[in-house]
Amino acid sequence: MQLLHNLNITIHVIFGTIGLLIGLLALFYRNRSQRHIRYGLYFLYTLTIVVGTAFIGILCFRSNPFLLLLTLLGGYVGYSGFRTIRLREQPASTIDLLISIGVLITGGIYLGSMELAGGNWSPSVVYPTLSALVLVAGYDLIKRLWLFDKLKTWWLYEHIYKMISAYSAILSAFSGTVFPQYKPCSQILPSALCVSAIIYFIWQQAKNRKSVSSHSKGLGMSEPKQSYSS
């Protein structure tokens, strides 16, 4: 059993490290669509392995509230970010809806069990992580059930937010594990940096879209559809 645990950890660490590097490449090539798409897919592949090995470790070997919520968050925002770019202005499927509901229920049940059990867990880390999960899954539900027509043109902003959030989950888990003596700062600081990156890139994309729209109107053209350049 210990051998399997060590093997699972090794795979998790290797692909987590690779994912961090590939995620930076995808971000670096955000304005070169073919390379961005290629490295984005590679990042999703590594994220899938990281999330899978994390679930195996949590379920079979040890239970860590922060790592479980990070796994839920990273897995869900990665999946939802991929679906956002695939669907664009099309409504999410019933399966997408059920996954959103399932993630919310799982996070809520686990938080309740932690509060009942007590134990050694940091509310300053767990609550923001759970809040981020509720924010994304809740938004997806609201968009799908009530406000799809108003929010469907935001798909590129959603993609930026969700994929950087997935990267943030891996980075926070890596930092918190490698620098345990600096907790909770080693877990919170990566999230703060990634939130700043999300704000910057969404602002940049909105500015570019506004500039293109103004130029098109000046030429008497209709506004072009958003390109894949996150």
C-alpha positions, -999 to 999 in steps of 0.1 A, spaced: 0 0 0 28 24 8 44 17 -25 12 26 -43 9 57 -22 45 68 -31 38 60 -68 7 81 -68 25 110 -51 53 108 -76 29 109 -106 10 138 -90 41 159 -83 56 152 -118 25 161 -137 17 190 -114 51 205 -121 48 199 -158 13 215 -157 27 247 -140 53 250 -168 28 243 -197 3 267 -182 28 295 -184 35 286 -220 -3 287 -228 -5 321 -212 26 334 -230 12 324 -264 -23 338 -257 -22 359 -288 -9 331 -311 -40 309 -313 -26 277 -326 2 274 -300 -22 287 -273 -47 260 -281 -20 233 -282 -5 242 -249 -39 248 -234 -49 212 -243 -16 199 -229 -24 218 -197 -58 202 -195 -43 167 -199 -18 173 -171 -46 189 -149 -67 157 -154 -39 135 -142 -32 159 -112 -68 159 -102 -72 122 -106 -41 113 -85 -52 139 -59 -86 122 -56 -69 88 -53 -46 101 -26 -75 118 -6 -99 89 -8 -74 60 -3 -45 74 18 -52 107 36 -79 133 38 -69 170 37 -97 196 36 -77 222 18 -64 197 -8 -98 183 -14 -114 217 -20 -85 227 -43 -90 194 -62 -127 201 -66 -120 237 -76 -91 229 -100 -110 200 -116 -142 219 -120 -128 252 -133 -106 233 -157 -135 213 -170 -158 244 -172 -131 265 -188 -127 238 -215 -165 236 -220 -168 274 -222 -144 276 -252 -161 246 -268 -197 260 -264 -189 297 -268 -224 312 -273 -243 279 -271 -261 268 -238 -245 243 -215 -258 207 -216 -277 189 -190 -246 170 -180 -228 203 -175 -256 214 -153 -256 182 -132 -218 184 -127 -222 220 -114 -248 209 -90 -228 179 -79 -197 200 -72 -217 224 -51 -233 197 -31 -200 179 -26 -182 211 -14 -211 219 10 -212 184 25 -175 183 30 -174 217 47 -202 206 70 -184 174 79 -152 194 87 -170 218 110 -186 189 128 -154 170 132 -133 200 141 -96 191 135 -67 211 122 -78 231 92 -75 268 85 -107 288 78 -87 316 62 -77 292 35 -106 268 33 -134 294 31 -119 315 3 -113 282 -17 -149 271 -12 -161 306 -20 -142 305 -53 -158 271 -61 -193 284 -53 -187 315 -73 -178 296 -105 -203 267 -102 -231 291 -90 -224 315 -120 -226 285 -144 -260 275 -129 -274 311 -131 -262 315 -166 -276 282 -178 -310 285 -160 -318 322 -160 -294 347 -177 -280 329 -207 -290 355 -233 -274 383 -213 -242 364 -204 -235 343 -235 -212 369 -250 -189 368 -219 -175 333 -229 -140 345 -235 -139 364 -201 -152 332 -185 -125 311 -202 -97 335 -189 -111 334 -154 -116 296 -152 -83 285 -168 -62 309 -147 -82 297 -116 -73 261 -125 -37 271 -127 -40 289 -94 -53 257 -78 -22 238 -89 1 266 -79 -15 270 -44 -13 232 -38 24 232 -49 33 262 -28 15 250 3 32 216 0 67 228 -7 66 257 18 45 243 47 64 265 72 49 296 57 12 285 58 -13 300 53 6 327 33 22 301 10 -14 290 1 -30 324 -1 -3 344 -20 -4 323 -52 -42 328 -53 -38 366 -49 -12 367 -77 -35 347 -100 -65 369 -92 -44 399 -101 -35 381 -134 -72 374 -141 -82 411 -135 -53 422 -158 -61 399 -187 -98 404 -186 -92 442 -186 -68 438 -215 -93 417 -235 -121 441 -228 -100 471 -239 -90 453 -271 -126 444 -278 -137 480 -273 -109 492 -296 -118 468 -324 -155 476 -320 -148 513 -323 -126 508 -353 -152 487 -370 -180 512 -364 -158 540 -378 -154 520 -410 -192 513 -411 -187 476 -404 -205 453 -380 -187 443 -348 -166 412 -354 -170 381 -333 -145 377 -305 -114 357 -315 -97 330 -294 -69 351 -279 -71 347 -242 
